[in-house]
């Protein structure tokens, strides 16, 4: 798992706390590493650590429309494949922007 830093968003939690929570959640998963990347594109991180596949969650068609061009570009730039996982429909209305706005 990789926590990416997006300068256009103000996260509800600092990256260090998000990393701590993910590490705690993945404690019993021997094949999971938790990391962060703050300088550049996802493909830069993938190249640096040797990742060939990225898994992205999508809530609906709007997310997929946003994610598909990035997936194609990641493949063109670094040969990184993207797999999409559809969100649970009962939770698909939740977004990081909505959670951040409601918690302020």
N, CA, C and O atoms as a GROMACS GRO file, in nm:
protein
  416
    1UNK      N    1   0.084  -0.116   0.000
    1UNK     CA    2   0.000   0.000   0.000
    1UNK      C    3   0.089   0.123   0.000
    1UNK      O    4   0.194   0.127   0.064
    2UNK      N    5   0.044   0.221  -0.074
    2UNK     CA    6   0.122   0.344  -0.080
    2UNK      C    7   0.028   0.463  -0.061
    2UNK      O    8  -0.071   0.477  -0.132
    3UNK      N    9   0.061   0.546   0.035
    3UNK     CA   10  -0.011   0.671   0.057
    3UNK      C   11   0.058   0.777  -0.028
    3UNK      O   12   0.176   0.806  -0.010
    4UNK      N   13  -0.018   0.833  -0.121
    4UNK     CA   14   0.036   0.937  -0.209
    4UNK      C   15   0.001   1.074  -0.152
    4UNK      O   16  -0.105   1.092  -0.092
    5UNK      N   17   0.090   1.170  -0.170
    5UNK     CA   18   0.065   1.306  -0.127
    5UNK      C   19   0.010   1.385  -0.245
    5UNK      O   20   0.075   1.392  -0.350
    6UNK      N   21  -0.107   1.443  -0.229
    6UNK     CA   22  -0.168   1.526  -0.333
    6UNK      C   23  -0.171   1.670  -0.281
    6UNK      O   24  -0.248   1.700  -0.190
    7UNK      N   25  -0.089   1.759  -0.338
    7UNK     CA   26  -0.084   1.897  -0.288
    7UNK      C   27  -0.214   1.973  -0.310
    7UNK      O   28  -0.234   2.080  -0.252
    8UNK      N   29  -0.304   1.920  -0.393
    8UNK     CA   30  -0.432   1.987  -0.419
    8UNK      C   31  -0.540   1.949  -0.319
    8UNK      O   32  -0.652   2.000  -0.326
    9UNK      N   33  -0.509   1.858  -0.226
    9UNK     CA   34  -0.606   1.816  -0.126
    9UNK      C   35  -0.548   1.836   0.014
    9UNK      O   36  -0.427   1.822   0.036
   10UNK      N   37  -0.636   1.868   0.106
   10UNK     CA   38  -0.596   1.877   0.246
   10UNK      C   39  -0.653   1.754   0.315
   10UNK      O   40  -0.774   1.743   0.334
   11UNK      N   41  -0.567   1.662   0.351
   11UNK     CA   42  -0.612   1.538   0.414
   11UNK      C   43  -0.664   1.562   0.554
   11UNK      O   44  -0.620   1.654   0.623
   12UNK      N   45  -0.757   1.477   0.596
   12UNK     CA   46  -0.811   1.486   0.732
   12UNK      C   47  -0.705   1.446   0.833
   12UNK      O   48  -0.700   1.499   0.944
   13UNK      N   49  -0.620   1.350   0.794
   13UNK     CA   50  -0.514   1.303   0.882
   13UNK      C   51  -0.379   1.326   0.814
   13UNK      O   52  -0.369   1.318   0.692
   14UNK      N   53  -0.276   1.356   0.893
   14UNK     CA   54  -0.143   1.369   0.834
   14UNK      C   55  -0.096   1.234   0.778
   14UNK      O   56  -0.142   1.128   0.821
   15UNK      N   57  -0.006   1.240   0.682
   15UNK     CA   58   0.043   1.117   0.617
   15UNK      C   59   0.100   1.020   0.721
   15UNK      O   60   0.079   0.900   0.710
   16UNK      N   61   0.171   1.071   0.819
   16UNK     CA   62   0.231   0.981   0.920
   16UNK      C   63   0.124   0.901   0.994
   16UNK      O   64   0.143   0.783   1.022
   17UNK      N   65   0.013   0.965   1.026
   17UNK     CA   66  -0.094   0.893   1.096
   17UNK      C   67  -0.164   0.794   1.003
   17UNK      O   68  -0.200   0.684   1.046
   18UNK      N   69  -0.184   0.831   0.877
   18UNK     CA   70  -0.243   0.737   0.782
   18UNK      C   71  -0.154   0.614   0.766
   18UNK      O   72  -0.203   0.501   0.761
   19UNK      N   73  -0.023   0.637   0.759
   19UNK     CA   74   0.070   0.525   0.748
   19UNK      C   75   0.064   0.435   0.872
   19UNK      O   76   0.062   0.313   0.860
   20UNK      N   77   0.060   0.495   0.989
   20UNK     CA   78   0.051   0.418   1.113
   20UNK      C   79  -0.076   0.332   1.116
   20UNK      O   80  -0.072   0.216   1.156
   21UNK      N   81  -0.186   0.389   1.074
   21UNK     CA   82  -0.313   0.315   1.074
   21UNK      C   83  -0.311   0.200   0.972
   21UNK      O   84  -0.360   0.091   1.001
   22UNK      N   85  -0.254   0.226   0.856
   22UNK     CA   86  -0.245   0.119   0.755
   22UNK      C   87  -0.152   0.008   0.802
   22UNK      O   88  -0.182  -0.110   0.783
   23UNK      N   89  -0.041   0.045   0.863
   23UNK     CA   90   0.051  -0.058   0.915
   23UNK      C   91  -0.019  -0.143   1.021
   23UNK      O   92  -0.002  -0.265   1.024
   24UNK      N   93  -0.095  -0.079   1.108
   24UNK     CA   94  -0.168  -0.154   1.211
   24UNK      C   95  -0.271  -0.247   1.147
   24UNK      O   96  -0.288  -0.360   1.193
   25UNK      N   97  -0.338  -0.201   1.044
   25UNK     CA   98  -0.440  -0.283   0.977
   25UNK      C   99  -0.378  -0.400   0.901
   25UNK      O  100  -0.443  -0.503   0.883
   26UNK      N  101  -0.253  -0.384   0.856
   26UNK     CA  102  -0.189  -0.488   0.774
   26UNK      C  103  -0.088  -0.571   0.852
   26UNK      O  104  -0.010  -0.645   0.792
   27UNK      N  105  -0.087  -0.561   0.983
   27UNK     CA  106   0.010  -0.631   1.066
   27UNK      C  107   0.018  -0.779   1.036
   27UNK      O  108   0.128  -0.835   1.030
   28UNK      N  109  -0.095  -0.844   1.017
   28UNK     CA  110  -0.096  -0.989   0.997
   28UNK      C  111  -0.082  -1.030   0.850
   28UNK      O  112  -0.096  -1.148   0.818
   29UNK      N  113  -0.057  -0.935   0.762
   29UNK     CA  114  -0.042  -0.964   0.619
   29UNK      C  115   0.106  -0.958   0.582
   29UNK      O  116   0.161  -0.850   0.560
   30UNK      N  117   0.170  -1.073   0.577
   30UNK     CA  118   0.314  -1.079   0.554
   30UNK      C  119   0.358  -1.022   0.419
   30UNK      O  120   0.471  -0.975   0.405
   31UNK      N  121   0.270  -1.026   0.320
   31UNK     CA  122   0.308  -0.983   0.186
   31UNK      C  123   0.266  -0.839   0.155
   31UNK      O  124   0.263  -0.800   0.039
   32UNK      N  125   0.232  -0.762   0.258
   32UNK     CA  126   0.190  -0.623   0.237
   32UNK      C  127   0.292  -0.529   0.299
   32UNK      O  128   0.330  -0.544   0.415
   33UNK      N  129   0.334  -0.432   0.220
   33UNK     CA  130   0.423  -0.327   0.266
   33UNK      C  131   0.348  -0.194   0.262
   33UNK      O  132   0.274  -0.169   0.167
   34UNK      N  133   0.368  -0.111   0.362
   34UNK     CA  134   0.304   0.020   0.366
   34UNK      C  135   0.412   0.125   0.347
   34UNK      O  136   0.515   0.123   0.415
   35UNK      N  137   0.389   0.216   0.253
   35UNK     CA  138   0.489   0.316   0.217
   35UNK      C  139   0.418   0.445   0.179
   35UNK      O  140   0.295   0.450   0.175
   36UNK      N  141   0.495   0.549   0.151
   36UNK     CA  142   0.438   0.675   0.104
   36UNK      C  143   0.526   0.731  -0.007
   36UNK      O  144   0.642   0.693  -0.022
   37UNK      N  145   0.467   0.821  -0.085
   37UNK     CA  146   0.540   0.885  -0.195
   37UNK      C  147   0.492   1.029  -0.203
   37UNK      O  148   0.373   1.054  -0.219
   38UNK      N  149   0.584   1.122  -0.194
   38UNK     CA  150   0.546   1.263  -0.192
   38UNK      C  151   0.604   1.343  -0.308
   38UNK      O  152   0.578   1.463  -0.318
   39UNK      N  153   0.682   1.281  -0.394
   39UNK     CA  154   0.748   1.361  -0.495
   39UNK      C  155   0.726   1.314  -0.637
   39UNK      O  156   0.815   1.253  -0.695
   40UNK      N  157   0.613   1.340  -0.693
   40UNK     CA  158   0.594   1.308  -0.833
   40UNK      C  159   0.481   1.212  -0.860
   40UNK      O  160   0.389   1.195  -0.780
   41UNK      N  161   0.490   1.150  -0.975
   41UNK     CA  162   0.385   1.062  -1.024
   41UNK      C  163   0.389   0.924  -0.960
   41UNK      O  164   0.492   0.880  -0.910
   42UNK      N  165   0.275   0.857  -0.963
   42UNK     CA  166   0.268   0.720  -0.916
   42UNK      C  167   0.367   0.630  -0.991
   42UNK      O  168   0.429   0.543  -0.931
   43UNK      N  169   0.382   0.653  -1.122
   43UNK     CA  170   0.475   0.569  -1.198
   43UNK      C  171   0.619   0.589  -1.153
   43UNK      O  172   0.700   0.497  -1.164
   44UNK      N  173   0.652   0.707  -1.102
   44UNK     CA  174   0.786   0.728  -1.047
   44UNK      C  175   0.809   0.635  -0.928
   44UNK      O  176   0.914   0.572  -0.916
   45UNK      N  177   0.709   0.626  -0.842
   45UNK     CA  178   0.717   0.536  -0.727
   45UNK      C  179   0.724   0.391  -0.775
   45UNK      O  180   0.806   0.313  -0.725
   46UNK      N  181   0.639   0.354  -0.870
   46UNK     CA  182   0.636   0.216  -0.922
   46UNK      C  183   0.772   0.176  -0.979
   46UNK      O  184   0.821   0.066  -0.952
   47UNK      N  185   0.833   0.264  -1.056
   47UNK     CA  186   0.966   0.236  -1.112
   47UNK      C  187   1.068   0.216  -1.001
   47UNK      O  188   1.149   0.124  -1.005
   48UNK      N  189   1.064   0.305  -0.901
   48UNK     CA  190   1.164   0.304  -0.794
   48UNK      C  191   1.158   0.174  -0.713
   48UNK      O  192   1.262   0.122  -0.673
   49UNK      N  193   1.039   0.123  -0.688
   49UNK     CA  194   1.030   0.004  -0.602
   49UNK      C  195   0.996  -0.123  -0.680
   49UNK      O  196   0.982  -0.230  -0.620
   50UNK      N  197   0.983  -0.114  -0.813
   50UNK     CA  198   0.961  -0.233  -0.895
   50UNK      C  199   0.819  -0.286  -0.896
   50UNK      O  200   0.798  -0.407  -0.898
   51UNK      N  201   0.722  -0.197  -0.895
   51UNK     CA  202   0.580  -0.238  -0.898
   51UNK      C  203   0.532  -0.245  -1.042
   51UNK      O  204   0.556  -0.154  -1.121
   52UNK      N  205   0.464  -0.356  -1.075
   52UNK     CA  206   0.411  -0.377  -1.210
   52UNK      C  207   0.260  -0.360  -1.217
   52UNK      O  208   0.205  -0.340  -1.326
   53UNK      N  209   0.192  -0.367  -1.102
   53UNK     CA  210   0.046  -0.364  -1.099
   53UNK      C  211  -0.002  -0.270  -0.989
   53UNK      O  212   0.050  -0.271  -0.878
   54UNK      N  213  -0.101  -0.189  -1.023
   54UNK     CA  214  -0.164  -0.098  -0.928
   54UNK      C  215  -0.311  -0.136  -0.918
   54UNK      O  216  -0.375  -0.164  -1.019
   55UNK      N  217  -0.364  -0.138  -0.796
   55UNK     CA  218  -0.505  -0.166  -0.775
   55UNK      C  219  -0.572  -0.037  -0.729
   55UNK      O  220  -0.529   0.026  -0.632
   56UNK      N  221  -0.677   0.002  -0.800
   56UNK     CA  222  -0.748   0.126  -0.769
   56UNK      C  223  -0.895   0.096  -0.745
   56UNK      O  224  -0.956   0.017  -0.818
   57UNK      N  225  -0.952   0.157  -0.645
   57UNK     CA  226  -1.094   0.145  -0.620
   57UNK      C  227  -1.169   0.252  -0.695
   57UNK      O  228  -1.124   0.366  -0.703
   58UNK      N  229  -1.284   0.217  -0.750
   58UNK     CA  230  -1.369   0.314  -0.819
   58UNK      C  231  -1.510   0.306  -0.762
   58UNK      O  232  -1.562   0.197  -0.736
   59UNK      N  233  -1.571   0.422  -0.745
   59UNK     CA  234  -1.706   0.427  -0.689
   59UNK      C  235  -1.812   0.419  -0.798
   59UNK      O  236  -1.924   0.376  -0.773
   60UNK      N  237  -1.777   0.460  -0.917
   60UNK     CA  238  -1.876   0.462  -1.025
   60UNK      C  239  -1.812   0.505  -1.155
   60UNK      O  240  -1.690   0.510  -1.168
   61UNK      N  241  -1.898   0.538  -1.251
   61UNK     CA  242  -1.853   0.573  -1.385
   61UNK      C  243  -1.767   0.699  -1.384
   61UNK      O  244  -1.670   0.708  -1.459
   62UNK      N  245  -1.802   0.795  -1.302
   62UNK     CA  246  -1.723   0.919  -1.298
   62UNK      C  247  -1.580   0.892  -1.254
   62UNK      O  248  -1.485   0.946  -1.311
   63UNK      N  249  -1.564   0.807  -1.150
   63UNK     CA  250  -1.428   0.770  -1.107
   63UNK      C  251  -1.355   0.697  -1.219
   63UNK      O  252  -1.238   0.724  -1.246
   64UNK      N  253  -1.424   0.605  -1.284
   64UNK     CA  254  -1.362   0.528  -1.392
   64UNK      C  255  -1.321   0.618  -1.507
   64UNK      O  256  -1.213   0.601  -1.564
   65UNK      N  257  -1.405   0.715  -1.542
   65UNK     CA  258  -1.371   0.810  -1.647
   65UNK      C  259  -1.246   0.891  -1.611
   65UNK      O  260  -1.167   0.926  -1.698
   66UNK      N  261  -1.230   0.919  -1.483
   66UNK     CA  262  -1.113   0.994  -1.436
   66UNK      C  263  -0.988   0.904  -1.432
   66UNK      O  264  -0.879   0.949  -1.466
   67UNK      N  265  -1.006   0.780  -1.391
   67UNK     CA  266  -0.894   0.688  -1.371
   67UNK      C  267  -0.839   0.626  -1.500
   67UNK      O  268  -0.719   0.599  -1.509
   68UNK      N  269  -0.925   0.603  -1.598
   68UNK     CA  270  -0.882   0.533  -1.721
   68UNK      C  271  -0.768   0.603  -1.795
   68UNK      O  272  -0.670   0.536  -1.831
   69UNK      N  273  -0.776   0.733  -1.818
   69UNK     CA  274  -0.662   0.798  -1.886
   69UNK      C  275  -0.532   0.785  -1.807
   69UNK      O  276  -0.425   0.767  -1.866
   70UNK      N  277  -0.541   0.794  -1.674
   70UNK     CA  278  -0.420   0.778  -1.593
   70UNK      C  279  -0.367   0.637  -1.603
   70UNK      O  280  -0.245   0.616  -1.608
   71UNK      N  281  -0.455   0.539  -1.605
   71UNK     CA  282  -0.412   0.399  -1.618
   71UNK      C  283  -0.342   0.377  -1.752
   71UNK      O  284  -0.239   0.310  -1.758
   72UNK      N  285  -0.397   0.434  -1.858
   72UNK     CA  286  -0.333   0.420  -1.990
   72UNK      C  287  -0.196   0.486  -1.991
   72UNK      O  288  -0.100   0.432  -2.046
   73UNK      N  289  -0.186   0.604  -1.930
   73UNK     CA  290  -0.059   0.675  -1.926
   73UNK      C  291   0.042   0.601  -1.840
   73UNK      O  292   0.160   0.594  -1.876
   74UNK      N  293   0.000   0.545  -1.727
   74UNK     CA  294   0.090   0.466  -1.643
   74UNK      C  295   0.145   0.346  -1.721
   74UNK      O  296   0.262   0.310  -1.707
   75UNK      N  297   0.060   0.287  -1.803
   75UNK     CA  298   0.104   0.173  -1.884
   75UNK      C  299   0.203   0.219  -1.991
   75UNK      O  300   0.306   0.155  -2.014
   76UNK      N  301   0.173   0.331  -2.057
   76UNK     CA  302   0.263   0.384  -2.160
   76UNK      C  303   0.398   0.425  -2.103
   76UNK      O  304   0.502   0.396  -2.162
   77UNK      N  305   0.397   0.491  -1.989
   77UNK     CA  306   0.520   0.543  -1.930
   77UNK      C  307   0.608   0.436  -1.866
   77UNK      O  308   0.730   0.443  -1.874
   78UNK      N  309   0.544   0.336  -1.801
   78UNK     CA  310   0.624   0.243  -1.722
   78UNK      C  311   0.579   0.098  -1.732
   78UNK      O  312   0.631   0.012  -1.660
   79UNK      N  313   0.483   0.068  -1.819
   79UNK     CA  314   0.434  -0.068  -1.830
   79UNK      C  315   0.354  -0.115  -1.709
   79UNK      O  316   0.336  -0.235  -1.690
   80UNK      N  317   0.306  -0.021  -1.629
   80UNK     CA  318   0.230  -0.054  -1.509
   80UNK      C  319   0.085  -0.083  -1.549
   80UNK      O  320   0.020  -0.001  -1.613
   81UNK      N  321   0.036  -0.200  -1.509
   81UNK     CA  322  -0.104  -0.236  -1.533
   81UNK      C  323  -0.188  -0.188  -1.416
   81UNK      O  324  -0.142  -0.185  -1.302
   82UNK      N  325  -0.312  -0.150  -1.444
   82UNK     CA  326  -0.404  -0.105  -1.340
   82UNK      C  327  -0.526  -0.197  -1.338
   82UNK      O  328  -0.588  -0.222  -1.441
   83UNK      N  329  -0.558  -0.246  -1.218
   83UNK     CA  330  -0.680  -0.324  -1.197
   83UNK      C  331  -0.775  -0.239  -1.116
   83UNK      O  332  -0.736  -0.177  -1.018
   84UNK      N  333  -0.900  -0.236  -1.157
   84UNK     CA  334  -1.001  -0.157  -1.088
   84UNK      C  335  -1.092  -0.248  -1.007
   84UNK      O  336  -1.134  -0.354  -1.054
   85UNK      N  337  -1.121  -0.206  -0.886
   85UNK     CA  338  -1.215  -0.277  -0.801
   85UNK      C  339  -1.331  -0.182  -0.772
   85UNK      O  340  -1.312  -0.070  -0.726
   86UNK      N  341  -1.452  -0.230  -0.800
   86UNK     CA  342  -1.571  -0.148  -0.776
   86UNK      C  343  -1.603  -0.142  -0.627
   86UNK      O  344  -1.592  -0.242  -0.555
   87UNK      N  345  -1.641  -0.024  -0.582
   87UNK     CA  346  -1.678  -0.005  -0.441
   87UNK      C  347  -1.812  -0.072  -0.411
   87UNK      O  348  -1.894  -0.093  -0.500
   88UNK      N  349  -1.830  -0.104  -0.286
   88UNK     CA  350  -1.960  -0.150  -0.238
   88UNK      C  351  -2.062  -0.039  -0.269
   88UNK      O  352  -2.042   0.075  -0.227
   89UNK      N  353  -2.169  -0.070  -0.340
   89UNK     CA  354  -2.266   0.035  -0.379
   89UNK      C  355  -2.323   0.112  -0.260
   89UNK      O  356  -2.360   0.228  -0.274
   90UNK      N  357  -2.331   0.049  -0.144
   90UNK     CA  358  -2.386   0.120  -0.028
   90UNK      C  359  -2.288   0.222   0.029
   90UNK      O  360  -2.326   0.306   0.111
   91UNK      N  361  -2.160   0.216  -0.015
   91UNK     CA  362  -2.060   0.311   0.032
   91UNK      C  363  -2.007   0.401  -0.080
   91UNK      O  364  -1.920   0.485  -0.055
   92UNK      N  365  -2.056   0.383  -0.200
   92UNK     CA  366  -2.001   0.451  -0.318
   92UNK      C  367  -2.019   0.602  -0.315
   92UNK      O  368  -1.950   0.674  -0.388
   93UNK      N  369  -2.107   0.653  -0.232
   93UNK     CA  370  -2.129   0.798  -0.224
   93UNK      C  371  -2.023   0.868  -0.138
   93UNK      O  372  -2.018   0.991  -0.136
   94UNK      N  373  -1.941   0.793  -0.067
   94UNK     CA  374  -1.841   0.852   0.023
   94UNK      C  375  -1.714   0.885  -0.055
   94UNK      O  376  -1.663   0.802  -0.130
   95UNK      N  377  -1.665   1.006  -0.035
   95UNK     CA  378  -1.541   1.049  -0.100
   95UNK      C  379  -1.452   1.116   0.003
   95UNK      O  380  -1.499   1.161   0.107
   96UNK      N  381  -1.322   1.122  -0.027
   96UNK     CA  382  -1.229   1.188   0.067
   96UNK      C  383  -1.264   1.335   0.082
   96UNK      O  384  -1.252   1.390   0.191
   97UNK      N  385  -1.308   1.399  -0.026
   97UNK     CA  386  -1.347   1.540  -0.019
   97UNK      C  387  -1.466   1.558   0.072
   97UNK      O  388  -1.469   1.650   0.153
   98UNK      N  389  -1.565   1.470   0.060
   98UNK     CA  390  -1.685   1.478   0.144
   98UNK      C  391  -1.650   1.456   0.290
   98UNK      O  392  -1.698   1.530   0.376
   99UNK      N  393  -1.568   1.358   0.320
   99UNK     CA  394  -1.530   1.330   0.459
   99UNK      C  395  -1.453   1.447   0.517
   99UNK      O  396  -1.477   1.486   0.631
  100UNK      N  397  -1.360   1.502   0.441
  100UNK     CA  398  -1.281   1.616   0.489
  100UNK      C  399  -1.370   1.736   0.515
  100UNK      O  400  -1.354   1.804   0.617
  101UNK      N  401  -1.462   1.764   0.425
  101UNK     CA  402  -1.552   1.879   0.441
  101UNK      C  403  -1.642   1.863   0.563
  101UNK      O  404  -1.664   1.959   0.636
  102UNK      N  405  -1.693   1.744   0.584
  102UNK     CA  406  -1.785   1.720   0.695
  102UNK      C  407  -1.714   1.722   0.830
  102UNK      O  408  -1.777   1.751   0.932
  103UNK      N  409  -1.585   1.692   0.833
  103UNK     CA  410  -1.514   1.683   0.960
  103UNK      C  411  -1.457   1.816   1.004
  103UNK      O  412  -1.400   1.825   1.113
  104UNK      N  413  -1.470   1.919   0.924
  104UNK     CA  414  -1.414   2.049   0.960
  104UNK      C  415  -1.513   2.134   1.036
  104UNK      O  416  -1.481   2.247   1.074
   0.00000   0.00000   0.00000
